Amino acid sequence: MNETKALMIAVMGEFDRPMTSAELYAIWDGTKPLQVIEYHLSTLVKAGVAEVVYGPELHFCLTPASGDSKSHLPGSGAVSAYGVQAH
């Protein structure tokens, strides 16, 4: 899985609420281009990992997953907003 996608999933999981692409952009202080964040959000929606929540702005949230809250992520490394950490 792409590192940016894995980090986005981790951040969304940690906040545990719908987020906008602008919020994710701000979390990385603009170091990841907004277009890249929006592209990865769209691919996560297409893959069924995230869904669009409508409101005044588009918000994205992780889809419910059975079992572990990190089950969206392949592999055995723990993921946080700070990156992938191997066990």
C-alpha positions as CSV (number, residue, x, y, z in Angstrom):
1,M,0.0,0.0,0.0
2,N,1.1,3.5,-0.7
3,E,2.7,5.2,2.3
4,T,0.5,8.3,1.9
5,K,-2.6,6.2,1.9
6,A,-1.5,4.3,5.0
7,L,-0.8,7.5,6.8
8,M,-4.2,9.0,5.8
9,I,-5.9,5.9,7.1
10,A,-4.0,6.1,10.4
11,V,-4.8,9.8,10.9
12,M,-8.5,9.3,10.1
13,G,-8.5,6.3,12.5
14,E,-6.9,8.3,15.2
15,F,-9.3,11.2,14.9
16,D,-12.2,8.8,14.6
17,R,-14.4,11.3,12.8
18,P,-15.1,12.4,9.2
19,M,-12.4,14.7,7.9
20,T,-12.0,17.0,4.9
21,S,-9.1,16.9,2.5
22,A,-8.2,20.4,3.7
23,E,-7.9,19.1,7.3
24,L,-5.6,16.3,6.2
25,Y,-3.6,18.9,4.2
26,A,-3.2,21.0,7.3
27,I,-2.1,18.1,9.4
28,W,1.0,17.7,7.1
29,D,1.5,21.5,7.0
30,G,1.1,21.6,3.3
31,T,4.0,19.2,2.7
32,K,1.7,16.8,0.8
33,P,-0.1,18.6,-2.1
34,L,-3.8,18.9,-1.7
35,Q,-4.3,17.3,-5.1
36,V,-2.4,14.2,-4.0
37,I,-4.5,14.0,-0.8
38,E,-7.7,14.2,-2.8
39,Y,-6.5,11.6,-5.3
40,H,-5.7,9.2,-2.5
41,L,-9.0,9.8,-0.8
42,S,-10.8,9.0,-4.0
43,T,-8.9,5.8,-4.4
44,L,-9.7,4.8,-0.8
45,V,-13.4,5.5,-1.5
46,K,-13.2,3.3,-4.7
47,A,-11.5,0.5,-2.7
48,G,-14.3,0.7,0.0
49,V,-11.9,1.7,2.7
50,A,-13.3,5.2,3.1
51,E,-16.7,6.7,2.3
52,V,-17.9,10.2,1.5
53,V,-20.0,11.9,4.1
54,Y,-22.0,14.8,2.7
55,G,-22.4,18.2,4.4
56,P,-21.4,21.8,3.6
57,E,-18.0,20.3,2.6
58,L,-17.2,16.8,1.6
59,H,-15.9,14.8,4.5
60,F,-14.4,11.3,4.4
61,C,-14.5,8.7,7.0
62,L,-13.2,5.1,7.3
63,T,-15.7,2.4,6.5
64,P,-16.6,0.1,9.4
65,A,-14.3,-2.9,9.5
66,S,-14.8,-6.1,11.4
67,G,-12.3,-6.9,14.2
68,D,-9.2,-4.7,14.8
69,S,-9.5,-1.0,14.1
70,K,-6.3,-1.2,12.0
71,S,-7.7,-4.0,9.8
72,H,-7.8,-1.6,6.9
73,L,-4.0,-1.9,6.7
74,P,-2.1,-4.8,5.2
75,G,1.0,-6.1,7.0
76,S,1.9,-6.3,10.6
77,G,3.4,-2.8,11.3
78,A,1.5,-0.4,13.5
79,V,0.6,2.8,11.8
80,S,0.2,6.2,13.4
81,A,0.1,9.8,12.1
82,Y,3.9,9.7,12.4
83,G,4.4,6.8,10.0
84,V,4.6,3.0,9.9
85,Q,6.3,1.3,12.8
86,A,7.3,-2.3,12.7
87,H,6.6,-4.5,15.7
